[in-house]
Amino acid sequence: MENNINDDNAPKTCEYDPNVNQDELIKAQEKQIAEEIKANTAMVGSLDGLSSLEEEYSNDPVYSSKVKTLLPKFSNVRRTRPDGNCFLRGFIFAYLEYCIHHRDELVRFKKYLESSKEELFEIGFPKFTTEDFHDMFMEVVSDLEGSGSIDRVEAVCNDAGTSDYLVVYLRLLISAHLQKNAEFFSFFIEGGRTVEEFCKQEVEPMYRECDHLHIVALTAAVGVGVRVMYLDRGEGDALVSHDFPEDKEPIIHLLYRPGHYDILYKA
């Protein structure tokens, strides 16, 4: 007698299936991870003591020793969502937070914003959508002029619609600065691409990570000093830092770990 066993519930081994499009499978997995991050991580988190970094790397001797060197200079960290927009979200939050305590800077930035859209039109960005992004940024800055508070900055930066519009506008500003100075920046772009191609592929799309060129362009365009502290596995206990631009006093401090930026607060 045959033993008719229904093995539908038997464990299934994970095997390569030539009938499955592996590229599509990878994209689906990446999308799932992105959705999990989106659901579980704030765009910009609450203020944490730097001790939270010590705890995070308590089992990593290299990172742990380097974090300890931050303690005399920095007291707090504010984490950003690791979705490819982390540098820009960190920049926006830290800069707006600075501006509500330094009204002269808020006035200067508003004046810069007012004229910036004309520059974007000259580059060739579409007027209708560009104005939408620009108007949202102007609305946020005008609102902070009247009711600027850290709670308001937190609300703005964690509202998906508003925050994403601000990120997009910064991406357009970066692209415009790179293209206006294409002769200079072309020497730093790999793969035989033009500056315009680089901007279309690496700058303007949402969720593309920011690298050195993005930071150089943004800080030069907006006129804001940023210091990045690099937490990596390089030699020595001290973290390497870099100021953008090099001749400007930094008012924003960011912590870089491979592929990600968080906001640092001076002690």
C-alpha positions in Angstrom: 0.0 0.0 0.0 1.3 3.4 -1.0 1.9 5.8 1.9 -0.1 8.9 0.6 1.4 11.7 2.8 0.5 15.2 2.1 3.8 17.1 2.5 2.4 20.6 1.8 3.4 21.7 5.3 6.9 20.1 5.2 9.8 22.5 5.4 10.9 23.9 2.1 14.5 24.4 1.3 15.6 27.8 -0.2 17.0 26.9 -3.6 17.9 28.9 -6.7 15.0 29.0 -9.1 16.0 29.9 -12.7 12.5 30.9 -13.4 12.6 33.7 -10.9 14.0 37.0 -12.0 16.7 37.6 -9.5 16.9 41.4 -10.1 13.2 41.7 -9.4 13.6 39.6 -6.3 16.4 41.8 -5.0 14.4 44.9 -5.7 11.4 43.4 -3.8 13.6 42.6 -0.9 15.1 46.1 -0.9 11.6 47.6 -1.0 10.5 45.5 1.9 13.5 46.6 4.0 12.8 50.3 3.0 9.2 49.9 4.1 10.3 48.4 7.5 12.7 51.3 8.1 10.0 53.8 7.1 7.5 52.2 9.5 9.9 51.9 12.5 12.2 54.9 12.3 11.4 58.6 12.5 12.7 60.9 9.8 14.5 62.8 12.5 14.6 61.3 16.0 14.6 62.7 19.5 17.6 64.0 21.2 19.8 61.3 22.8 22.8 61.4 25.0 26.1 60.5 23.4 26.1 57.6 25.9 23.6 55.9 23.5 26.4 55.6 21.0 28.7 54.1 23.6 26.1 51.5 24.3 25.5 50.8 20.6 29.2 50.0 20.1 30.0 48.5 23.5 31.0 45.2 21.8 33.1 46.9 19.1 36.5 47.9 20.5 37.4 50.1 17.5 34.2 52.1 17.3 33.9 52.2 21.1 37.3 53.8 21.6 36.5 56.4 18.9 33.2 57.3 20.3 34.9 58.0 23.7 37.0 60.7 21.9 33.8 62.5 21.0 32.6 62.9 24.6 34.7 66.0 25.6 33.4 67.9 22.5 29.9 66.6 22.0 27.0 65.9 24.4 24.1 64.6 22.3 23.1 62.9 19.0 19.9 63.1 17.0 19.4 60.2 14.7 18.0 60.4 11.2 16.2 57.8 9.1 18.7 55.7 7.1 16.9 56.0 3.7 19.4 57.7 1.5 18.1 61.2 2.5 19.8 61.2 5.9 22.4 63.9 5.2 19.8 66.2 3.8 17.3 65.6 6.6 20.1 66.1 9.1 21.2 69.3 7.4 17.6 70.7 7.3 16.9 70.0 10.9 20.2 71.2 12.3 20.1 74.4 10.2 16.5 75.3 11.0 17.2 74.6 14.7 20.2 77.0 14.5 18.1 79.6 12.7 15.4 79.8 15.3 18.1 80.7 17.8 19.9 83.1 15.4 17.2 85.2 13.7 19.7 87.1 11.6 20.6 83.8 9.9 17.0 83.0 9.4 16.5 86.4 7.7 19.6 85.8 5.5 18.4 82.3 4.5 14.9 83.5 3.6 16.4 86.2 1.4 18.6 83.5 -0.3 15.6 81.2 -0.8 13.5 84.0 -2.3 15.9 84.4 -5.2 17.0 80.8 -5.6 14.1 79.6 -7.7 15.1 81.9 -10.6 18.5 80.2 -10.7 16.7 76.9 -10.9 14.6 78.1 -13.8 17.7 79.3 -15.6 19.2 75.7 -15.3 16.0 74.4 -16.9 14.0 72.9 -14.0 10.3 72.9 -14.8 8.6 76.0 -13.4 5.4 74.5 -12.1 6.9 71.7 -9.9 9.9 73.8 -8.9 7.7 76.5 -7.6 5.8 74.0 -5.5 8.9 72.9 -3.7 10.2 76.4 -3.4 6.9 77.7 -1.9 6.8 74.9 0.7 10.3 75.9 1.9 9.3 79.6 2.0 6.2 78.7 4.0 8.3 76.7 6.5 10.8 79.6 7.0 8.1 82.2 7.2 6.3 80.1 9.8 9.5 79.8 11.9 9.9 83.5 11.8 6.7 83.9 13.7 6.5 80.8 15.9 10.0 79.3 15.8 10.4 76.5 18.4 12.2 73.2 18.5 8.9 71.5 18.6 7.9 73.1 15.4 11.1 72.1 13.7 10.6 68.5 14.9 7.0 68.6 13.5 8.0 70.0 10.2 10.9 67.5 9.7 8.8 64.5 10.6 5.8 65.4 8.4 6.4 63.2 5.3 4.9 65.6 2.8 6.7 68.7 4.1 10.0 67.0 4.8 10.2 65.4 1.4 9.5 68.7 -0.3 12.3 70.3 1.6 14.7 67.5 0.7 13.8 67.7 -3.0 14.4 71.4 -3.1 17.9 71.0 -1.6 18.6 68.3 -4.2 17.7 70.9 -6.9 20.0 73.5 -5.3 22.8 71.0 -5.3 22.2 70.0 -8.9 22.1 73.7 -10.0 25.4 74.5 -8.2 27.1 71.5 -9.8 25.9 72.4 -13.2 26.7 76.1 -12.9 30.3 75.0 -12.0 30.5 72.0 -14.3 34.0 72.8 -15.6 35.4 72.4 -12.1 33.2 69.5 -10.8 33.7 67.5 -14.0 37.1 66.4 -12.8 35.6 64.6 -9.8 32.9 62.6 -11.5 33.7 59.0 -12.4 32.5 56.7 -15.1 32.8 59.1 -18.0 29.6 60.9 -17.1 28.9 64.6 -17.7 28.0 66.7 -14.7 24.4 66.9 -16.0 24.2 63.1 -16.2 25.6 62.8 -12.7 23.0 65.2 -11.4 20.2 63.3 -13.1 21.4 60.0 -11.7 22.9 60.7 -8.3 21.6 64.1 -7.1 18.1 64.8 -8.1 16.4 61.4 -7.4 15.1 60.9 -3.9 16.8 58.3 -1.7 20.2 58.7 -3.4 22.9 59.0 -0.8 24.9 62.2 -0.6 28.7 62.0 -1.0 31.5 64.6 -0.9 30.4 66.4 -4.0 26.8 66.9 -2.7 28.1 68.4 0.5 30.6 70.7 -1.2 27.9 72.0 -3.6 25.2 72.5 -1.0 27.3 74.3 1.6 28.7 76.5 -1.1 25.3 77.3 -2.6 23.6 78.0 0.7 26.6 79.6 2.5 26.4 77.4 5.6 29.4 75.8 7.3 29.2 72.1 8.1 31.6 69.9 10.0 31.5 66.1 9.4 33.0 63.8 12.0 33.9 60.5 10.4 33.4 57.4 12.5 35.2 54.6 10.7 37.9 51.9 11.2 40.8 54.1 10.2 44.0 54.1 12.3 44.1 55.8 15.7 41.4 56.7 18.2 40.7 60.2 17.0 37.9 60.8 14.5 38.9 62.6 11.2 36.8 65.7 10.6 36.2 67.8 7.5 34.8 71.3 7.2 32.6 72.3 4.3 33.6 74.9 3.1 37.0 74.8 4.6 37.1 78.5 5.2 33.8 78.8 7.0 33.1 78.3 10.7 30.8 75.3 11.0 27.4 75.8 12.6 26.2 72.3 11.8 27.9 69.1 13.1 27.2 65.7 11.6 28.4 62.3 12.5 29.2 60.1 9.5 29.2 56.3 9.7 29.6 54.3 6.5 26.5 55.2 4.5 24.7 57.3 7.1 24.7 60.7 8.8 23.3 61.7 12.2 23.3 65.1 13.9 25.8 65.9 16.7 25.4 68.6 19.4 28.4 70.4 20.9 28.9 70.0 24.7 
